Amino acid sequence: MPHASLVEDPDEEISPVSFAWDVLSYPFRRNGRPFLVVGTIILLLGEFLGNFQTLGFVGLVANLLIFAYLCGLYFELIEISSHENDTVHCFPDLTEPLDDIAWPTLKVIGVLLIAHLPLSAWYLWGDPEAASTAWVAPTLLGVAAFYFPMAMLGTVMHGTLLAASPHIVLPAIFRSGVLYFFAAVLISGLYAGQWYAADFLPQNVWLVGILKAVISMYLLLTNARALGRLYLRRENEIGWFRDPDAFEEA
């Protein structure tokens, strides 16, 4: 189904600063706080269950279910953020686990695999241990980080993993202009910051668990917000739904 943009002036240019402020502050604003709080509690529950090794298989299943629920929430957040009126707090519907949780989870995993195909191929058939090719793996990792946001956005908007294919993603990247480059760098920078921030976390186990849960949920929210807001501002340029019958729901 074509997406209906609610931007009053779709040609209005948005500055990188205002875009970044919208994305970075979203988890702490009224519209984003419920997701931050609920998501953090869910992640803490998973951390709590993971500390009980006696739970064994039950704890593993619980964490997989939590991961799946957050994937469903990620889908919902992208869709919500792609509308100007984003005041609705729509969590995945547990009464519709297949449509709201299972399929989104498989699609997130699918997009991750597609984005990392060149890197995976290099490790399988290349020569990653050679000193002369040490630059290849980081470069392909950067390609995956650059490709993933638009592939994920296309999958959410079209409702099918087919939209993560290069002939859909690459034209949309260039049509969306500098704003996409900025959004991809912003998302990658936030995750890189999480990686380096691990060295500065306190030694207290419980405090570290809480901080990690908050940070992880913050990154999920900002990631989804950046993609949704990008589409809100660049829907006309991307032009995915000029042919509404190009895709079928999958």
C-alpha positions, -999 to +999 in steps of 0.1 A: +000+000+000+015+034-009+027+055+020+009+088+025+033+115+035+019+141+060+045+167+054+029+201+047+057+211+023+075+181+010+100+203-008+110+220+024+147+214+031+158+201+065+192+210+078+215+182+091+215+199+125+177+199+129+175+163+116+202+151+141+184+169+169+151+153+161+167+119+160+189+122+190+163+138+213+134+115+203+139+088+230+136+115+257+106+134+243+070+127+251+065+106+220+096+084+225+098+080+263+072+052+265+092+031+240+125+039+259+110+028+293+092-003+281+121-014+259+146-009+287+125-030+311+122-058+284+160-058+279+166-059+317+143-088+319+164-106+293+196-097+312+180-110+344+170-143+329+204-147+313+221-146+347+203-177+357+222-205+341+199-231+357+171-219+334+192-232+304+170-236+274+141-216+289+163-186+294+176-189+258+140-191+244+130-161+266+159-140+251+150-150+216+114-140+222+126-106+235+148-102+205+118-109+182+096-085+201+121-057+197+124-064+160+086-060+158+089-028+177+117-016+154+093-020+125+066-001+143+089+027+152+101+032+116+065+033+104+054+057+131+084+081+125+076+082+088+045+103+096+045+139+107+018+130+133+039+105+153+020+108+186+006+072+185+023+048+208+018+016+189+036-015+203+036-049+185+003-067+190+009-099+209-024-112+197-010-112+161+025-127+167+030-138+131+023-105+115+036-082+142+066-101+155+076-132+136+077-117+100+094-085+111+121-105+129+128-127+098+129-095+076+154-078+099+176-109+099+172-111+061+182-074+056+213-079+078+223-109+058+218-092+025+237-061+036+266-083+048+267-105+017+299-089+002+317-092+036+306-128+040+317-137+005+351-121+012+356-143+043+344-174+025+363-170-008+388-142-003+421-140+015+412-120+047+445-131+065+468-115+039+484-083+050+480-067+016+442-070+018+437-059+054+417-029+042+391-050+024+371-063+054+367-028+070+357-014+037+331-041+031+318-036+067+314+001+059+295-008+027+272-030+048+266-001+073+259+022+044+236-002+026+216-015+056+195+017+065+180+021+031+175-017+026+157-018+060+136+013+051+126-002+018+116-035+035+094-017+060+078+006+035+071-021+009+064-049+034+086-073+015+123-084+017+125-080-021+128-043-015+162-049+000+176-058-034+202-034-050+181-023-079+156-008-054+181+003-027+209+019-047+187+043-067+169+054-036+202+061-018+213+085-045+178+101-050+175+108-012+207+129-015+230+142+012+204+136+039+208+098+035+245+100+038+242+121+069+216+096+084+238+066+076+269+083+092+248+093+122+235+058+128+269+042+123+285+068+146+260+060+174+268+023+172+305+030+171+301+052+202+284+023+220+314+000+212+339+025+226+318+035+255+320+000+269+355+008+283+341+036+304+312+018+321+314+014+359+324-019+375+291-025+393+274-054+375+238-042+381+245-006+371+263-018+340+233-039+331+209-010+335+232+013+314+236-013+287+198-017+285+192+020+283+219+025+257+207-004+235+172+008+236+183+044+228+202+031+198+171+012+186+149+042+189+174+066+172+180+041+144+143+037+137+137+075+140+164+083+115+150+060+089+114+071+094+123+108+093+145+103+063+115+088+044+092+115+056+115+142+041+125+123+010+094+103+000+089+122-033+126+120-043+128+083-035+096+077-055+090+041-045+053+042-049+049+058-083+040+023-094+018+010-065+017-025-080+055-030-081+055-051-050+032-075-032+031-080+005+053-108+017 
